[in-house]
Amino acid sequence: MEYLLVHNKEEDSYLTIGTDNGFGVFWADQGMRALMNIVETQPDQLTSVKIKTDKNETLTVGEFLERIEKLKVRIQ
């Protein structure tokens, strides 16, 4: 499953956070670095972003982190 970082004000603008390959590994992409940067430098902005999946699910940042917490995260 692919996860996308979407800014609430710009629905058509997104970064790929990464992909869960279904084998216990989450392959992180540029969006993961952007999300980590928001968490570290502008945590008040977390409410202005959401996570979308390739199955058109919308998740909060917390829900996304719960989904990947048991996966091995690999940064490409």
All heavy atoms as a GROMACS GRO file, in nm:
protein
  616
    1MET      N    1   0.084  -0.117   0.000
    1MET     CA    2   0.000   0.000   0.000
    1MET      C    3   0.089   0.124   0.000
    1MET      O    4   0.186   0.130   0.074
    1MET     CB    5  -0.092   0.000   0.123
    1MET     CG    6  -0.182   0.120   0.126
    1MET     SD    7  -0.300   0.124   0.263
    1MET     CE    8  -0.390  -0.025   0.238
    2GLU      N    9   0.053   0.220  -0.081
    2GLU     CA   10   0.130   0.344  -0.090
    2GLU      C   11   0.062   0.452  -0.004
    2GLU      O   12  -0.060   0.463  -0.001
    2GLU     CB   13   0.137   0.390  -0.235
    2GLU     CG   14   0.225   0.510  -0.256
    2GLU     CD   15   0.243   0.543  -0.401
    2GLU    OE1   16   0.141   0.554  -0.473
    2GLU    OE2   17   0.358   0.558  -0.443
    3TYR      N   18   0.144   0.532   0.064
    3TYR     CA   19   0.096   0.640   0.149
    3TYR      C   20   0.146   0.773   0.096
    3TYR      O   21   0.263   0.785   0.058
    3TYR     CB   22   0.145   0.621   0.292
    3TYR     CG   23   0.087   0.499   0.360
    3TYR    CD1   24   0.150   0.376   0.352
    3TYR    CD2   25  -0.032   0.507   0.432
    3TYR    CE1   26   0.097   0.264   0.414
    3TYR    CE2   27  -0.085   0.396   0.495
    3TYR     CZ   28  -0.021   0.275   0.485
    3TYR     OH   29  -0.074   0.164   0.545
    4LEU      N   30   0.058   0.873   0.095
    4LEU     CA   31   0.090   1.005   0.043
    4LEU      C   32   0.069   1.110   0.151
    4LEU      O   33  -0.028   1.104   0.227
    4LEU     CB   34   0.001   1.039  -0.077
    4LEU     CG   35  -0.002   0.936  -0.189
    4LEU    CD1   36  -0.112   0.970  -0.289
    4LEU    CD2   37   0.132   0.926  -0.256
    5LEU      N   38   0.156   1.209   0.156
    5LEU     CA   39   0.146   1.322   0.248
    5LEU      C   40   0.078   1.435   0.171
    5LEU      O   41   0.129   1.480   0.068
    5LEU     CB   42   0.284   1.366   0.296
    5LEU     CG   43   0.291   1.484   0.391
    5LEU    CD1   44   0.223   1.451   0.523
    5LEU    CD2   45   0.435   1.524   0.415
    6VAL      N   46  -0.038   1.480   0.222
    6VAL     CA   47  -0.117   1.581   0.152
    6VAL      C   48  -0.138   1.700   0.246
    6VAL      O   49  -0.176   1.683   0.361
    6VAL     CB   50  -0.255   1.525   0.111
    6VAL    CG1   51  -0.337   1.630   0.038
    6VAL    CG2   52  -0.240   1.400   0.027
    7HIS      N   53  -0.112   1.820   0.194
    7HIS     CA   54  -0.142   1.941   0.270
    7HIS      C   55  -0.290   1.971   0.251
    7HIS      O   56  -0.339   1.970   0.138
    7HIS     CB   57  -0.055   2.057   0.221
    7HIS     CG   58  -0.055   2.173   0.313
    7HIS    ND1   59  -0.157   2.264   0.316
    7HIS    CD2   60   0.033   2.212   0.408
    7HIS    CE1   61  -0.132   2.356   0.407
    7HIS    NE2   62  -0.017   2.326   0.465
    8ASN      N   63  -0.363   1.995   0.359
    8ASN     CA   64  -0.507   2.015   0.351
    8ASN      C   65  -0.549   2.123   0.253
    8ASN      O   66  -0.653   2.112   0.189
    8ASN     CB   67  -0.565   2.048   0.489
    8ASN     CG   68  -0.570   1.926   0.579
    8ASN    OD1   69  -0.566   1.813   0.532
    8ASN    ND2   70  -0.578   1.948   0.707
    9LYS      N   71  -0.470   2.227   0.238
    9LYS     CA   72  -0.507   2.338   0.149
    9LYS      C   73  -0.477   2.306   0.002
    9LYS      O   74  -0.530   2.372  -0.086
    9LYS     CB   75  -0.433   2.464   0.189
    9LYS     CG   76  -0.473   2.515   0.325
    9LYS     CD   77  -0.394   2.638   0.362
    9LYS     CE   78  -0.429   2.680   0.504
    9LYS     NZ   79  -0.343   2.788   0.551
   10GLU      N   80  -0.393   2.208  -0.023
   10GLU     CA   81  -0.352   2.177  -0.160
   10GLU      C   82  -0.373   2.029  -0.187
   10GLU      O   83  -0.279   1.951  -0.194
   10GLU     CB   84  -0.205   2.214  -0.179
   10GLU     CG   85  -0.177   2.360  -0.153
   10GLU     CD   86  -0.028   2.392  -0.151
   10GLU    OE1   87   0.050   2.316  -0.211
   10GLU    OE2   88   0.008   2.491  -0.088
   11GLU      N   89  -0.497   1.991  -0.206
   11GLU     CA   90  -0.534   1.850  -0.224
   11GLU      C   91  -0.461   1.785  -0.342
   11GLU      O   92  -0.437   1.666  -0.342
   11GLU     CB   93  -0.685   1.836  -0.245
   11GLU     CG   94  -0.765   1.859  -0.120
   11GLU     CD   95  -0.764   1.740  -0.026
   11GLU    OE1   96  -0.754   1.626  -0.073
   11GLU    OE2   97  -0.772   1.763   0.095
   12ASP      N   98  -0.430   1.863  -0.445
   12ASP     CA   99  -0.368   1.805  -0.564
   12ASP      C  100  -0.215   1.804  -0.556
   12ASP      O  101  -0.148   1.761  -0.649
   12ASP     CB  102  -0.414   1.876  -0.690
   12ASP     CG  103  -0.385   2.025  -0.687
   12ASP    OD1  104  -0.362   2.080  -0.578
   12ASP    OD2  105  -0.385   2.087  -0.795
   13SER      N  106  -0.161   1.850  -0.444
   13SER     CA  107  -0.017   1.852  -0.424
   13SER      C  108   0.018   1.755  -0.311
   13SER      O  109  -0.034   1.766  -0.201
   13SER     CB  110   0.027   1.994  -0.386
   13SER     OG  111   0.163   1.996  -0.358
   14TYR      N  112   0.103   1.660  -0.340
   14TYR     CA  113   0.137   1.559  -0.240
   14TYR      C  114   0.279   1.508  -0.260
   14TYR      O  115   0.338   1.526  -0.365
   14TYR     CB  116   0.038   1.443  -0.244
   14TYR     CG  117   0.034   1.373  -0.378
   14TYR    CD1  118   0.123   1.270  -0.405
   14TYR    CD2  119  -0.057   1.411  -0.475
   14TYR    CE1  120   0.122   1.206  -0.528
   14TYR    CE2  121  -0.058   1.347  -0.599
   14TYR     CZ  122   0.030   1.245  -0.624
   14TYR     OH  123   0.030   1.182  -0.745
   15LEU      N  124   0.330   1.443  -0.155
   15LEU     CA  125   0.458   1.373  -0.160
   15LEU      C  126   0.434   1.229  -0.121
   15LEU      O  127   0.354   1.201  -0.031
   15LEU     CB  128   0.558   1.433  -0.061
   15LEU     CG  129   0.616   1.570  -0.094
   15LEU    CD1  130   0.696   1.621   0.026
   15LEU    CD2  131   0.706   1.561  -0.215
   16THR      N  132   0.503   1.138  -0.184
   16THR     CA  133   0.492   0.998  -0.147
   16THR      C  134   0.570   0.976  -0.017
   16THR      O  135   0.689   1.006  -0.010
   16THR     CB  136   0.549   0.906  -0.257
   16THR    OG1  137   0.476   0.930  -0.377
   16THR    CG2  138   0.538   0.761  -0.217
   17ILE      N  139   0.500   0.928   0.086
   17ILE     CA  140   0.566   0.898   0.214
   17ILE      C  141   0.641   0.766   0.201
   17ILE      O  142   0.753   0.753   0.247
   17ILE     CB  143   0.464   0.888   0.328
   17ILE    CG1  144   0.397   1.022   0.348
   17ILE    CG2  145   0.532   0.844   0.458
   17ILE    CD1  146   0.288   1.019   0.452
   18GLY      N  147   0.576   0.669   0.141
   18GLY     CA  148   0.640   0.540   0.123
   18GLY      C  149   0.540   0.431   0.094
   18GLY      O  150   0.421   0.457   0.076
   19THR      N  151   0.591   0.309   0.091
   19THR     CA  152   0.511   0.194   0.053
   19THR      C  153   0.530   0.080   0.152
   19THR      O  154   0.643   0.046   0.188
   19THR     CB  155   0.552   0.145  -0.088
   19THR    OG1  156   0.542   0.255  -0.178
   19THR    CG2  157   0.464   0.033  -0.136
   20ASP      N  158   0.418   0.022   0.195
   20ASP     CA  159   0.419  -0.100   0.275
   20ASP      C  160   0.417  -0.214   0.175
   20ASP      O  161   0.319  -0.233   0.102
   20ASP     CB  162   0.296  -0.103   0.366
   20ASP     CG  163   0.282  -0.232   0.444
   20ASP    OD1  164   0.363  -0.326   0.425
   20ASP    OD2  165   0.188  -0.242   0.524
   21ASN      N  166   0.525  -0.292   0.170
   21ASN     CA  167   0.534  -0.397   0.069
   21ASN      C  168   0.459  -0.524   0.106
   21ASN      O  169   0.457  -0.619   0.030
   21ASN     CB  170   0.680  -0.429   0.036
   21ASN     CG  171   0.755  -0.497   0.147
   21ASN    OD1  172   0.700  -0.526   0.254
   21ASN    ND2  173   0.882  -0.522   0.125
   22GLY      N  174   0.398  -0.527   0.224
   22GLY     CA  175   0.322  -0.645   0.265
   22GLY      C  176   0.408  -0.755   0.326
   22GLY      O  177   0.358  -0.860   0.365
   23PHE      N  178   0.538  -0.733   0.335
   23PHE     CA  179   0.630  -0.832   0.390
   23PHE      C  180   0.701  -0.780   0.514
   23PHE      O  181   0.815  -0.818   0.542
   23PHE     CB  182   0.732  -0.875   0.284
   23PHE     CG  183   0.670  -0.947   0.168
   23PHE    CD1  184   0.648  -0.880   0.048
   23PHE    CD2  185   0.631  -1.079   0.178
   23PHE    CE1  186   0.590  -0.945  -0.059
   23PHE    CE2  187   0.573  -1.144   0.071
   23PHE     CZ  188   0.552  -1.077  -0.048
   24GLY      N  189   0.635  -0.688   0.586
   24GLY     CA  190   0.692  -0.637   0.710
   24GLY      C  191   0.792  -0.524   0.695
   24GLY      O  192   0.862  -0.491   0.790
   25VAL      N  193   0.800  -0.466   0.575
   25VAL     CA  194   0.894  -0.357   0.551
   25VAL      C  195   0.819  -0.238   0.493
   25VAL      O  196   0.736  -0.252   0.403
   25VAL     CB  197   1.005  -0.400   0.453
   25VAL    CG1  198   1.098  -0.283   0.423
   25VAL    CG2  199   1.085  -0.517   0.509
   26PHE      N  200   0.847  -0.120   0.547
   26PHE     CA  201   0.793   0.004   0.493
   26PHE      C  202   0.908   0.077   0.425
   26PHE      O  203   1.007   0.112   0.489
   26PHE     CB  204   0.734   0.092   0.604
   26PHE     CG  205   0.679   0.221   0.553
   26PHE    CD1  206   0.554   0.225   0.495
   26PHE    CD2  207   0.752   0.338   0.562
   26PHE    CE1  208   0.501   0.344   0.446
   26PHE    CE2  209   0.701   0.457   0.514
   26PHE     CZ  210   0.576   0.460   0.456
   27TRP      N  211   0.897   0.096   0.293
   27TRP     CA  212   1.000   0.165   0.216
   27TRP      C  213   0.966   0.312   0.212
   27TRP      O  214   0.874   0.354   0.143
   27TRP     CB  215   1.011   0.106   0.076
   27TRP     CG  216   1.071  -0.030   0.078
   27TRP    CD1  217   1.005  -0.149   0.076
   27TRP    CD2  218   1.210  -0.060   0.086
   27TRP    NE1  219   1.095  -0.253   0.083
   27TRP    CE2  220   1.222  -0.201   0.089
   27TRP    CE3  221   1.326   0.016   0.092
   27TRP    CZ2  222   1.344  -0.265   0.097
   27TRP    CZ3  223   1.448  -0.049   0.099
   27TRP    CH2  224   1.456  -0.187   0.101
   28ALA      N  225   1.040   0.393   0.288
   28ALA     CA  226   1.013   0.536   0.300
   28ALA      C  227   1.066   0.612   0.179
   28ALA      O  228   1.165   0.573   0.117
   28ALA     CB  229   1.076   0.590   0.427
   29ASP      N  230   0.998   0.722   0.147
   29ASP     CA  231   1.036   0.807   0.035
   29ASP      C  232   1.047   0.952   0.086
   29ASP      O  233   1.046   0.976   0.206
   29ASP     CB  234   0.930   0.796  -0.075
   29ASP     CG  235   0.986   0.820  -0.214
   29ASP    OD1  236   1.083   0.896  -0.225
   29ASP    OD2  237   0.930   0.765  -0.310
   30GLN      N  238   1.053   1.049  -0.004
   30GLN     CA  239   1.072   1.190   0.032
   30GLN      C  240   0.967   1.242   0.129
   30GLN      O  241   0.997   1.324   0.214
   30GLN     CB  242   1.069   1.278  -0.093
   30GLN     CG  243   1.192   1.268  -0.177
   30GLN     CD  244   1.182   1.361  -0.296
   30GLN    OE1  245   1.074   1.381  -0.350
   30GLN    NE2  246   1.294   1.418  -0.334
   31GLY      N  247   0.844   1.198   0.116
   31GLY     CA  248   0.738   1.244   0.204
   31GLY      C  249   0.762   1.209   0.350
   31GLY      O  250   0.719   1.281   0.440
   32MET      N  251   0.832   1.099   0.374
   32MET     CA  252   0.864   1.060   0.513
   32MET      C  253   0.960   1.160   0.573
   32MET      O  254   0.944   1.201   0.688
   32MET     CB  255   0.922   0.919   0.516
   32MET     CG  256   0.943   0.867   0.657
   32MET     SD  257   0.783   0.848   0.739
   32MET     CE  258   0.820   0.719   0.852
   33ARG      N  259   1.058   1.203   0.496
   33ARG     CA  260   1.152   1.304   0.544
   33ARG      C  261   1.079   1.436   0.570
   33ARG      O  262   1.106   1.504   0.668
   33ARG     CB  263   1.265   1.324   0.445
   33ARG     CG  264   1.359   1.207   0.443
   33ARG     CD  265   1.482   1.234   0.359
   33ARG     NE  266   1.570   1.119   0.368
   33ARG     CZ  267   1.618   1.054   0.264
   33ARG    NH1  268   1.588   1.094   0.143
   33ARG    NH2  269   1.695   0.951   0.280
   34ALA      N  270   0.987   1.471   0.481
   34ALA     CA  271   0.909   1.593   0.499
   34ALA      C  272   0.823   1.584   0.625
   34ALA      O  273   0.815   1.680   0.703
   34ALA     CB  274   0.821   1.619   0.378
   35LEU      N  275   0.761   1.470   0.648
   35LEU     CA  276   0.679   1.451   0.767
   35LEU      C  277   0.764   1.459   0.893
   35LEU      O  278   0.726   1.524   0.991
   35LEU     CB  279   0.606   1.316   0.761
   35LEU     CG  280   0.516   1.281   0.879
   35LEU    CD1  281   0.407   1.386   0.899
   35LEU    CD2  282   0.455   1.143   0.859
   36MET      N  283   0.880   1.396   0.893
   36MET     CA  284   0.971   1.401   1.008
   36MET      C  285   1.016   1.545   1.033
   36MET      O  286   1.027   1.588   1.149
   36MET     CB  287   1.091   1.309   0.985
   36MET     CG  288   1.053   1.162   0.990
   36MET     SD  289   1.179   1.044   0.934
   36MET     CE  290   1.329   1.105   1.001
   37ASN      N  291   1.039   1.620   0.927
   37ASN     CA  292   1.078   1.761   0.940
   37ASN      C  293   0.966   1.843   1.004
   37ASN      O  294   0.992   1.927   1.091
   37ASN     CB  295   1.115   1.818   0.803
   37ASN     CG  296   1.172   1.957   0.814
   37ASN    OD1  297   1.252   1.986   0.901
   37ASN    ND2  298   1.129   2.044   0.724
   38ILE      N  299   0.843   1.818   0.964
   38ILE     CA  300   0.729   1.889   1.024
   38ILE      C  301   0.720   1.856   1.173
   38ILE      O  302   0.700   1.945   1.256
   38ILE     CB  303   0.597   1.854   0.952
   38ILE    CG1  304   0.599   1.909   0.810
   38ILE    CG2  305   0.477   1.906   1.029
   38ILE    CD1  306   0.486   1.859   0.722
   39VAL      N  307   0.734   1.729   1.207
   39VAL     CA  308   0.727   1.686   1.348
   39VAL      C  309   0.835   1.756   1.430
   39VAL      O  310   0.808   1.802   1.541
   39VAL     CB  311   0.740   1.533   1.359
   39VAL    CG1  312   0.760   1.490   1.503
   39VAL    CG2  313   0.617   1.464   1.299
   40GLU      N  314   0.956   1.765   1.376
   40GLU     CA  315   1.068   1.821   1.451
   40GLU      C  316   1.068   1.974   1.457
   40GLU      O  317   1.106   2.031   1.559
   40GLU     CB  318   1.199   1.772   1.391
   40GLU     CG  319   1.222   1.624   1.412
   40GLU     CD  320   1.346   1.573   1.340
   40GLU    OE1  321   1.424   1.654   1.288
   40GLU    OE2  322   1.363   1.450   1.336
   41THR      N  323   1.029   2.039   1.350
   41THR     CA  324   1.045   2.184   1.344
   41THR      C  325   0.915   2.263   1.353
   41THR      O  326   0.918   2.378   1.395
   41THR     CB  327   1.119   2.227   1.215
   41THR    OG1  328   1.040   2.190   1.102
   41THR    CG2  329   1.256   2.163   1.208
   42GLN      N  330   0.803   2.205   1.312
   42GLN     CA  331   0.675   2.277   1.312
   42GLN      C  332   0.561   2.185   1.355
   42GLN      O  333   0.465   2.164   1.280
   42GLN     CB  334   0.645   2.332   1.173
   42GLN     CG  335   0.749   2.426   1.120
   42GLN     CD  336   0.723   2.459   0.975
   42GLN    OE1  337   0.672   2.378   0.899
   42GLN    NE2  338   0.759   2.580   0.936
   43PRO      N  339   0.566   2.130   1.474
   43PRO     CA  340   0.462   2.034   1.514
   43PRO      C  341   0.321   2.092   1.512
   43PRO      O  342   0.224   2.016   1.496
   43PRO     CB  343   0.504   1.991   1.655
   43PRO     CG  344   0.601   2.094   1.701
   43PRO     CD  345   0.663   2.152   1.579
   44ASP      N  346   0.308   2.222   1.524
   44ASP     CA  347   0.175   2.284   1.518
   44ASP      C  348   0.113   2.270   1.379
   44ASP      O  349  -0.009   2.281   1.363
   44ASP     CB  350   0.181   2.430   1.559
   44ASP     CG  351   0.279   2.511   1.474
   44ASP    OD1  352   0.393   2.464   1.454
   44ASP    OD2  353   0.240   2.621   1.428
   45GLN      N  354   0.193   2.242   1.277
   45GLN     CA  355   0.145   2.226   1.140
   45GLN      C  356   0.091   2.085   1.112
   45GLN      O  357   0.037   2.060   1.004
   45GLN     CB  358   0.257   2.257   1.041
   45GLN     CG  359   0.301   2.400   1.043
   45GLN     CD  360   0.190   2.494   0.998
   45GLN    OE1  361   0.123   2.469   0.900
   45GLN    NE2  362   0.170   2.602   1.072
   46LEU      N  363   0.104   1.994   1.208
   46LEU     CA  364   0.057   1.856   1.187
   46LEU      C  365  -0.092   1.849   1.160
   46LEU      O  366  -0.139   1.759   1.092
   46LEU     CB  367   0.094   1.767   1.306
   46LEU     CG  368   0.241   1.731   1.316
   46LEU    CD1  369   0.269   1.659   1.446
   46LEU    CD2  370   0.284   1.646   1.197
   47THR      N  371  -0.167   1.945   1.212
   47THR     CA  372  -0.312   1.945   1.188
   47THR      C  373  -0.347   1.989   1.046
   47THR      O  374  -0.460   1.971   1.002
   47THR     CB  375  -0.384   2.035   1.289
   47THR    OG1  376  -0.331   2.167   1.278
   47THR    CG2  377  -0.368   1.983   1.430
   48SER      N  378  -0.250   2.045   0.974
   48SER     CA  379  -0.278   2.092   0.838
   48SER      C  380  -0.234   1.991   0.732
   48SER      O  381  -0.237   2.022   0.613
   48SER     CB  382  -0.211   2.227   0.813
   48SER     OG  383  -0.072   2.215   0.812
   49VAL      N  384  -0.193   1.872   0.774
   49VAL     CA  385  -0.158   1.767   0.678
   49VAL      C  386  -0.240   1.642   0.707
   49VAL      O  387  -0.289   1.623   0.818
   49VAL     CB  388  -0.007   1.732   0.681
   49VAL    CG1  389   0.077   1.850   0.642
   49VAL    CG2  390   0.035   1.678   0.815
   50LYS      N  391  -0.255   1.562   0.604
   50LYS     CA  392  -0.321   1.433   0.621
   50LYS      C  393  -0.249   1.330   0.535
   50LYS      O  394  -0.170   1.365   0.448
   50LYS     CB  395  -0.469   1.441   0.588
   50LYS     CG  396  -0.499   1.481   0.447
   50LYS     CD  397  -0.649   1.498   0.428
   50LYS     CE  398  -0.677   1.564   0.294
   50LYS     NZ  399  -0.816   1.598   0.279
   51ILE      N  400  -0.279   1.207   0.562
   51ILE     CA  401  -0.218   1.096   0.489
   51ILE      C  402  -0.328   1.030   0.406
   51ILE      O  403  -0.436   1.001   0.457
   51ILE     CB  404  -0.159   0.992   0.586
   51ILE    CG1  405  -0.074   1.057   0.696
   51ILE    CG2  406  -0.083   0.884   0.511
   51ILE    CD1  407   0.045   1.134   0.651
   52LYS      N  408  -0.301   1.010   0.278
   52LYS     CA  409  -0.394   0.939   0.190
   52LYS      C  410  -0.325   0.811   0.144
   52LYS      O  411  -0.204   0.808   0.127
   52LYS     CB  412  -0.430   1.023   0.067
   52LYS     CG  413  -0.499   1.152   0.097
   52LYS     CD  414  -0.645   1.151   0.099
   52LYS     CE  415  -0.715   1.137  -0.030
   52LYS     NZ  416  -0.857   1.154  -0.021
   53THR      N  417  -0.405   0.708   0.123
   53THR     CA  418  -0.351   0.583   0.072
   53THR      C  419  -0.389   0.566  -0.074
   53THR      O  420  -0.476   0.637  -0.125
   53THR     CB  421  -0.404   0.461   0.151
   53THR    OG1  422  -0.543   0.444   0.119
   53THR    CG2  423  -0.385   0.478   0.300
   54ASP      N  424  -0.328   0.470  -0.140
   54ASP     CA  425  -0.363   0.441  -0.278
   54ASP      C  426  -0.503   0.380  -0.290
   54ASP      O  427  -0.556   0.366  -0.399
   54ASP     CB  428  -0.258   0.353  -0.345
   54ASP     CG  429  -0.235   0.222  -0.274
   54ASP    OD1  430  -0.298   0.197  -0.169
   54ASP    OD2  431  -0.152   0.144  -0.322
   55LYS      N  432  -0.563   0.346  -0.176
   55LYS     CA  433  -0.701   0.296  -0.174
   55LYS      C  434  -0.798   0.406  -0.134
   55LYS      O  435  -0.912   0.380  -0.095
   55LYS     CB  436  -0.712   0.177  -0.079
   55LYS     CG  437  -0.630   0.059  -0.127
   55LYS     CD  438  -0.643  -0.059  -0.038
   55LYS     CE  439  -0.557  -0.170  -0.097
   55LYS     NZ  440  -0.561  -0.291  -0.022
   56ASN      N  441  -0.751   0.530  -0.140
   56ASN     CA  442  -0.829   0.651  -0.112
   56ASN      C  443  -0.879   0.660   0.033
   56ASN      O  444  -0.981   0.722   0.060
   56ASN     CB  445  -0.946   0.667  -0.210
   56ASN     CG  446  -0.983   0.812  -0.229
   56ASN    OD1  447  -0.901   0.901  -0.211
   56ASN    ND2  448  -1.108   0.835  -0.265
   57GLU      N  449  -0.806   0.600   0.125
   57GLU     CA  450  -0.835   0.616   0.267
   57GLU      C  451  -0.765   0.744   0.315
   57GLU      O  452  -0.656   0.775   0.268
   57GLU     CB  453  -0.778   0.501   0.350
   57GLU     CG  454  -0.841   0.368   0.325
   57GLU     CD  455  -0.769   0.261   0.406
   57GLU    OE1  456  -0.669   0.207   0.356
   57GLU    OE2  457  -0.813   0.235   0.520
   58THR      N  458  -0.827   0.814   0.408
   58THR     CA  459  -0.764   0.931   0.468
   58THR      C  460  -0.732   0.899   0.613
   58THR      O  461  -0.818   0.851   0.686
   58THR     CB  462  -0.859   1.053   0.461
   58THR    OG1  463  -0.890   1.078   0.324
   58THR    CG2  464  -0.794   1.176   0.520
   59LEU      N  465  -0.607   0.924   0.652
   59LEU     CA  466  -0.561   0.893   0.787
   59LEU      C  467  -0.503   1.018   0.851
   59LEU      O  468  -0.450   1.105   0.782
   59LEU     CB  469  -0.450   0.787   0.782
   59LEU     CG  470  -0.477   0.657   0.708
   59LEU    CD1  471  -0.348   0.578   0.695
   59LEU    CD2  472  -0.582   0.576   0.780
   60THR      N  473  -0.508   1.021   0.983
   60THR     CA  474  -0.433   1.124   1.055
   60THR      C  475  -0.289   1.077   1.063
   60THR      O  476  -0.258   0.960   1.037
   60THR     CB  477  -0.488   1.144   1.197
   60THR    OG1  478  -0.467   1.023   1.272
   60THR    CG2  479  -0.636   1.182   1.197
   61VAL      N  480  -0.202   1.167   1.103
   61VAL     CA  481  -0.062   1.129   1.120
   61VAL      C  482  -0.051   1.018   1.224
   61VAL      O  483   0.023   0.921   1.206
   61VAL     CB  484   0.024   1.252   1.158
   61VAL    CG1  485   0.166   1.210   1.192
   61VAL    CG2  486   0.022   1.355   1.046
   62GLY      N  487  -0.126   1.028   1.332
   62GLY     CA  488  -0.124   0.926   1.437
   62GLY      C  489  -0.168   0.790   1.387
   62GLY      O  490  -0.107   0.688   1.418
   63GLU      N  491  -0.275   0.787   1.307
   63GLU     CA  492  -0.323   0.661   1.251
   63GLU      C  493  -0.219   0.599   1.158
   63GLU      O  494  -0.198   0.477   1.160
   63GLU     CB  495  -0.454   0.683   1.176
   63GLU     CG  496  -0.570   0.717   1.265
   63GLU     CD  497  -0.693   0.765   1.190
   63GLU    OE1  498  -0.679   0.820   1.078
   63GLU    OE2  499  -0.804   0.747   1.245
   64PHE      N  500  -0.154   0.683   1.079
   64PHE     CA  501  -0.049   0.634   0.989
   64PHE      C  502   0.066   0.572   1.070
   64PHE      O  503   0.112   0.462   1.038
   64PHE     CB  504   0.003   0.749   0.902
   64PHE     CG  505   0.134   0.720   0.836
   64PHE    CD1  506   0.143   0.627   0.734
   64PHE    CD2  507   0.249   0.783   0.878
   64PHE    CE1  508   0.265   0.599   0.673
   64PHE    CE2  509   0.371   0.756   0.818
   64PHE     CZ  510   0.379   0.664   0.715
   65LEU      N  511   0.109   0.643   1.173
   65LEU     CA  512   0.220   0.592   1.254
   65LEU      C  513   0.184   0.461   1.324
   65LEU      O  514   0.269   0.372   1.337
   65LEU     CB  515   0.264   0.697   1.356
   65LEU     CG  516   0.327   0.823   1.295
   65LEU    CD1  517   0.353   0.927   1.403
   65LEU    CD2  518   0.453   0.790   1.218
   66GLU      N  519   0.058   0.446   1.366
   66GLU     CA  520   0.014   0.320   1.425
   66GLU      C  521   0.021   0.206   1.323
   66GLU      O  522   0.057   0.094   1.358
   66GLU     CB  523  -0.130   0.332   1.477
   66GLU     CG  524  -0.140   0.412   1.605
   66GLU     CD  525  -0.283   0.431   1.651
   66GLU    OE1  526  -0.376   0.371   1.591
   66GLU    OE2  527  -0.303   0.508   1.747
   67ARG      N  528  -0.011   0.236   1.198
   67ARG     CA  529  -0.007   0.132   1.094
   67ARG      C  530   0.134   0.083   1.066
   67ARG      O  531   0.155  -0.032   1.033
   67ARG     CB  532  -0.068   0.183   0.964
   67ARG     CG  533  -0.217   0.187   0.969
   67ARG     CD  534  -0.272   0.192   0.831
   67ARG     NE  535  -0.416   0.202   0.835
   67ARG     CZ  536  -0.492   0.206   0.729
   67ARG    NH1  537  -0.438   0.202   0.608
   67ARG    NH2  538  -0.621   0.215   0.740
   68ILE      N  539   0.232   0.173   1.074
   68ILE     CA  540   0.368   0.131   1.038
   68ILE      C  541   0.457   0.101   1.158
   68ILE      O  542   0.572   0.064   1.140
   68ILE     CB  543   0.436   0.235   0.946
   68ILE    CG1  544   0.467   0.365   1.021
   68ILE    CG2  545   0.355   0.260   0.820
   68ILE    CD1  546   0.567   0.453   0.950
   69GLU      N  547   0.404   0.114   1.280
   69GLU     CA  548   0.489   0.100   1.398
   69GLU      C  549   0.554  -0.037   1.410
   69GLU      O  550   0.664  -0.049   1.465
   69GLU     CB  551   0.414   0.136   1.526
   69GLU     CG  552   0.312   0.033   1.572
   69GLU     CD  553   0.241   0.076   1.698
   69GLU    OE1  554   0.294   0.160   1.772
   69GLU    OE2  555   0.130   0.025   1.721
   70LYS      N  556   0.493  -0.142   1.359
   70LYS     CA  557   0.551  -0.276   1.371
   70LYS      C  558   0.633  -0.316   1.248
   70LYS      O  559   0.689  -0.425   1.244
   70LYS     CB  560   0.440  -0.378   1.395
   70LYS     CG  561   0.374  -0.358   1.529
   70LYS     CD  562   0.268  -0.459   1.555
   70LYS     CE  563   0.204  -0.430   1.690
   70LYS     NZ  564   0.089  -0.512   1.718
   71LEU      N  565   0.641  -0.226   1.150
   71LEU     CA  566   0.716  -0.256   1.028
   71LEU      C  567   0.859  -0.208   1.042
   71LEU      O  568   0.890  -0.115   1.116
   71LEU     CB  569   0.651  -0.184   0.909
   71LEU     CG  570   0.505  -0.218   0.880
   71LEU    CD1  571   0.454  -0.132   0.765
   71LEU    CD2  572   0.487  -0.365   0.851
   72LYS      N  573   0.947  -0.271   0.969
   72LYS     CA  574   1.085  -0.224   0.958
   72LYS      C  575   1.085  -0.110   0.855
   72LYS      O  576   1.038  -0.129   0.743
   72LYS     CB  577   1.178  -0.334   0.912
   72LYS     CG  578   1.191  -0.445   1.012
   72LYS     CD  579   1.279  -0.555   0.959
   72LYS     CE  580   1.282  -0.668   1.061
   72LYS     NZ  581   1.357  -0.783   1.011
   73VAL      N  582   1.133   0.006   0.895
   73VAL     CA  583   1.133   0.121   0.805
   73VAL      C  584   1.268   0.130   0.736
   73VAL      O  585   1.372   0.135   0.802
   73VAL     CB  586   1.102   0.252   0.881
   73VAL    CG1  587   1.109   0.372   0.787
   73VAL    CG2  588   0.964   0.242   0.947
   74ARG      N  589   1.265   0.131   0.605
   74ARG     CA  590   1.385   0.145   0.523
   74ARG      C  591   1.374   0.275   0.446
   74ARG      O  592   1.272   0.300   0.383
   74ARG     CB  593   1.399   0.030   0.425
   74ARG     CG  594   1.398  -0.106   0.489
   74ARG     CD  595   1.536  -0.142   0.538
   74ARG     NE  596   1.539  -0.282   0.575
   74ARG     CZ  597   1.551  -0.326   0.698
   74ARG    NH1  598   1.560  -0.242   0.797
   74ARG    NH2  599   1.554  -0.455   0.724
   75ILE      N  600   1.480   0.354   0.447
   75ILE     CA  601   1.480   0.481   0.375
   75ILE      C  602   1.556   0.461   0.245
   75ILE      O  603   1.669   0.413   0.246
   75ILE     CB  604   1.538   0.595   0.459
   75ILE    CG1  605   1.453   0.608   0.584
   75ILE    CG2  606   1.549   0.721   0.378
   75ILE    CD1  607   1.456   0.736   0.655
   76GLN      N  608   1.492   0.496   0.136
   76GLN     CA  609   1.552   0.478   0.002
   76GLN      C  610   1.651   0.588  -0.027
   76GLN      O  611   1.643   0.697   0.011
   76GLN     CB  612   1.445   0.479  -0.104
   76GLN     CG  613   1.346   0.368  -0.085
   76GLN     CD  614   1.236   0.372  -0.191
   76GLN    OE1  615   1.241   0.443  -0.288
   76GLN    NE2  616   1.136   0.290  -0.172
   0.00000   0.00000   0.00000
